[in-house]
């Protein structure tokens, strides 16, 4: 985890993400790329791409001033931070930076409970999760001490999840967390405990994973099962695999009630299949 990208709009939520990124960076000797997307009106943006103009320069100068303020923050002491200003939409700027700088992890903020819903339904942040080729860690609250002892990774444990699971396993190792694998039993997709355990053990063997806690949880839906398990077992981080719109829709788009989303008051990390 050499390079971490933190998108920022200079909001308190974005700073919460930066604080977490700084803690991860210190533990792993990582470098942080702090990026602000101007998201200018179309006519200004298209002209700015061809060369500097007063309107865009004013926005860039304002962003640079805000960067200077942030870099003085005590929590960034001893952390290597590079700043950048993008002119396109946020998810386009992020994907370009990920490719050019070989970024390993994106850490971004979300606006509390209601923001969590927005993040997964139609917002810019949702586009980042859907389009990013690397893991995206979403932070909802301030974490003065980002300590993750138990990380729950929910999956159907099919072979297509093997590459993304390996990324989740590596992330758990990087932050020193116990990896908990979760199979959610639902009325429409019920498996006996024996069959579910067999499925997870086979998955571990295929991925050559030696250390993980296995859990089976019964609930009315996969979505409810993940959230209820995490809450009842005091997990500090939820992880899942996604392959764009299909994966996000399966877990979060419309099939989960607002109350349950509000209860997901913890960080969430996604890994692209």
C-alpha distance (Angstrom), angle and dihedral (degrees) to the residues before:
residue distance angle dihedral
X1 . . .
X2 3.79 . .
X3 3.80 100.8 .
X4 3.81 128.6 35.4
X5 3.81 124.0 -170.3
X6 3.81 119.1 -150.4
X7 3.83 115.9 -172.8
X8 3.79 111.2 -153.0
X9 3.79 138.5 -169.4
X10 3.83 87.9 177.5
X11 3.81 91.3 -108.7
X12 3.83 123.6 138.6
X13 3.81 88.5 -107.4
X14 3.79 91.5 55.3
X15 3.80 89.6 49.4
X16 3.81 90.0 52.1
X17 3.80 87.4 57.9
X18 3.79 91.7 47.1
X19 3.80 91.3 52.6
X20 3.80 90.4 53.7
X21 3.80 91.3 45.8
X22 3.80 89.7 51.9
X23 3.79 91.3 54.2
X24 3.80 91.8 49.2
X25 3.80 90.2 46.3
X26 3.80 92.9 53.0
X27 3.78 92.4 51.2
X28 3.78 93.7 48.1
X29 3.84 101.3 31.7
X30 3.80 88.1 -117.3
X31 3.78 130.5 163.9
X32 3.81 120.5 -126.4
X33 3.80 124.6 -141.1
X34 3.81 108.5 -160.2
X35 3.80 110.0 -162.7
X36 3.79 132.7 -175.1
X37 3.80 120.7 -167.0
X38 3.78 113.0 -149.7
X39 3.81 93.4 -154.8
X40 3.79 89.5 -161.7
X41 3.81 124.0 -172.0
X42 3.80 109.1 -79.7
X43 3.81 97.1 -108.1
X44 3.82 92.1 50.8
X45 3.79 93.3 42.6
X46 3.79 95.0 52.3
X47 3.82 91.7 48.5
X48 3.82 92.2 45.9
X49 3.80 90.6 56.3
X50 3.82 89.1 60.4
X51 3.79 93.8 49.8
X52 3.83 145.8 -43.9
X53 3.78 118.2 -54.6
X54 3.83 131.6 176.3
X55 3.81 95.6 -106.9
X56 3.79 95.4 52.1
X57 3.81 93.8 39.4
X58 3.79 90.0 57.1
X59 3.79 91.6 54.3
X60 3.81 91.5 46.0
X61 3.81 91.8 50.7
X62 3.79 91.2 50.5
X63 3.81 90.8 50.7
X64 3.80 91.6 49.2
X65 3.80 90.5 51.9
X66 3.79 90.4 52.5
X67 3.81 90.2 48.1
X68 3.81 89.5 54.8
X69 3.80 90.3 54.4
X70 3.79 93.2 48.6
X71 3.80 95.0 48.1
X72 3.81 88.9 60.3
X73 3.81 91.8 61.1
X74 3.82 113.0 119.5
X75 3.80 93.4 -131.4
X76 3.81 89.6 64.6
X77 3.79 93.1 57.1
X78 3.80 111.1 127.5
X79 3.81 91.4 10.7
X80 3.80 120.4 117.7
X81 3.81 106.8 -130.0
X82 3.80 128.1 -178.8
X83 3.79 120.8 -171.2
X84 3.78 130.5 -149.8
X85 3.80 138.8 176.6
X86 3.79 119.4 -144.3
X87 3.80 125.9 -160.7
X88 3.79 100.8 -159.7
X89 3.79 131.3 70.1
X90 3.78 113.2 -58.5
X91 3.79 97.6 -106.9
X92 3.81 91.5 48.4
X93 3.81 92.2 50.3
X94 3.80 90.7 47.2
X95 3.79 94.8 50.0
X96 3.79 90.9 48.7
X97 3.81 92.1 50.3
X98 3.80 91.7 46.4
X99 3.79 90.0 56.4
X100 3.81 98.1 40.5
X101 3.81 97.0 44.0
X102 3.81 98.5 32.9
X103 3.81 92.1 -123.1
X104 3.82 117.3 -163.9
X105 3.81 102.2 -166.3
X106 3.81 138.7 18.5
X107 3.82 117.6 -149.6
X108 3.79 116.0 -170.5
X109 3.79 139.0 167.0
X110 3.79 131.2 -119.2
X111 3.79 131.8 -164.4
X112 3.79 106.6 -105.2
X113 3.78 121.5 -93.1
X114 3.80 97.2 -28.8
X115 3.78 90.1 43.1
X116 3.78 90.3 53.9
X117 3.79 88.7 60.5
X118 3.80 91.0 46.6
X119 3.76 91.1 48.7
X120 3.77 92.6 61.1
X121 3.78 97.9 36.7
X122 3.77 116.6 61.4
X123 3.81 103.5 -46.8
X124 3.80 129.4 123.9
X125 3.79 89.7 -103.9
X126 3.79 90.5 54.5
X127 3.80 88.3 53.8
X128 3.80 89.8 53.5
X129 3.81 92.0 52.2
X130 3.79 91.2 45.2
X131 3.81 97.1 46.8
X132 3.80 103.6 32.4
X133 3.78 115.9 107.9
X134 3.81 93.3 -156.3
X135 3.84 134.2 55.5
X136 3.81 116.6 -67.4
X137 3.81 119.1 -154.7
X138 3.81 113.0 -161.3
X139 3.80 118.2 -157.2
X140 3.81 120.2 -162.5
X141 3.79 103.5 175.2
X142 3.77 140.7 25.6
X143 3.81 114.2 -80.5
X144 3.83 110.8 -169.5
X145 3.80 86.8 179.7
X146 3.79 111.2 28.0
X147 3.78 98.6 -158.4
X148 3.80 117.1 162.1
X149 3.77 111.1 -174.6
X150 3.80 96.0 160.9
X151 3.79 123.1 36.5
X152 3.82 116.7 -176.5
X153 3.80 117.7 -153.8
X154 3.81 113.2 -167.4
X155 3.78 119.6 -159.7
X156 3.78 146.4 143.4
X157 3.84 85.6 -124.4
X158 3.78 95.0 -130.2
X159 3.79 119.5 155.0
X160 3.81 92.6 -105.2
X161 3.82 88.0 67.3
X162 3.81 94.6 58.0
X163 3.85 97.9 92.4
X164 3.81 93.4 45.7
X165 3.79 91.9 44.3
X166 3.80 90.3 55.5
X167 3.79 88.5 56.4
X168 3.81 89.5 50.6
X169 3.79 90.9 49.5
X170 3.80 91.5 49.9
X171 3.79 90.6 49.1
X172 3.80 91.2 51.4
X173 3.79 89.4 52.3
X174 3.81 91.7 48.3
X175 3.80 92.8 55.2
X176 3.80 94.9 37.9
X177 3.81 95.8 -116.7
X178 3.79 130.9 149.3
X179 3.79 109.1 -114.2
X180 3.80 114.3 -130.8
X181 3.79 118.1 -168.4
X182 3.79 115.1 -152.2
X183 3.78 129.6 -159.8
X184 3.81 112.8 -174.1
X185 3.80 116.5 -151.1
X186 3.79 114.8 -150.2
X187 3.81 130.8 -179.4
X188 3.80 91.2 -109.1
X189 3.81 95.5 45.0
X190 3.78 104.3 32.1
X191 3.80 121.0 166.7
X192 3.76 126.3 -179.7
X193 3.79 116.0 -112.4
X194 3.79 88.6 -110.1
X195 3.80 93.4 53.7
X196 3.81 93.6 44.0
X197 3.79 92.1 49.6
X198 3.79 90.7 47.8
X199 3.80 90.6 50.9
X200 3.81 92.7 51.4
X201 3.81 93.9 45.2
X202 3.80 90.5 51.1
X203 3.81 89.1 49.7
X204 3.82 91.0 51.6
X205 3.80 90.8 50.1
X206 3.80 92.0 50.7
X207 3.79 91.1 50.9
X208 3.82 93.1 41.9
X209 3.79 90.8 -125.4
X210 3.79 114.6 159.7
X211 3.78 103.2 179.5
X212 3.81 125.8 50.9
X213 3.78 138.7 115.5
X214 3.82 114.9 -121.6
X215 3.81 122.7 -144.1
X216 3.80 136.3 -179.9
X217 3.80 117.3 -162.6
X218 3.80 127.8 -175.6
X219 3.79 120.1 -145.0
X220 3.78 142.7 138.8
X221 3.82 93.8 -97.7
X222 3.79 139.2 8.8
X223 3.80 90.8 -112.9
X224 3.78 94.5 52.9
X225 3.78 90.9 43.8
X226 3.80 93.6 55.6
X227 3.78 94.0 47.9
X228 3.80 95.7 42.2
X229 3.79 93.2 46.3
X230 3.80 91.6 49.5
X231 3.79 92.0 48.6
X232 3.81 97.3 43.6
X233 3.80 93.8 45.8
X234 3.80 95.6 42.7
X235 3.78 96.0 -120.8
X236 3.81 114.7 177.4
X237 3.81 98.3 -154.5
X238 3.81 136.2 30.8
X239 3.79 119.2 -153.0
X240 3.78 131.4 -173.1
X241 3.77 141.9 163.4
X242 3.78 121.5 -115.5
X243 3.78 137.1 -178.7
X244 3.77 99.1 -160.4
X245 3.79 123.5 -84.8
X246 3.79 93.7 -5.1
X247 3.78 94.1 56.5
X248 3.79 95.6 43.6
X249 3.78 92.2 46.3
X250 3.78 90.3 51.6
X251 3.78 93.1 55.5
X252 3.77 107.3 28.0
X253 3.79 117.6 3.5
X254 3.77 110.1 105.3
X255 3.79 98.7 -45.0
X256 3.78 94.3 90.0
X257 3.78 125.3 66.8
X258 3.78 122.8 -118.0
X259 3.79 90.6 -117.7
X260 3.79 91.9 58.2
X261 3.80 91.3 47.4
X262 3.78 88.6 52.8
X263 3.79 89.1 55.3
X264 3.80 91.7 56.8
X265 3.76 88.2 87.7
X266 3.77 95.5 155.6
X267 3.79 140.1 78.4
X268 3.81 118.7 -72.0
X269 3.79 126.9 -159.8
X270 3.80 126.6 -165.9
X271 3.79 128.9 -158.8
X272 3.80 120.6 -159.6
X273 3.79 116.1 -125.8
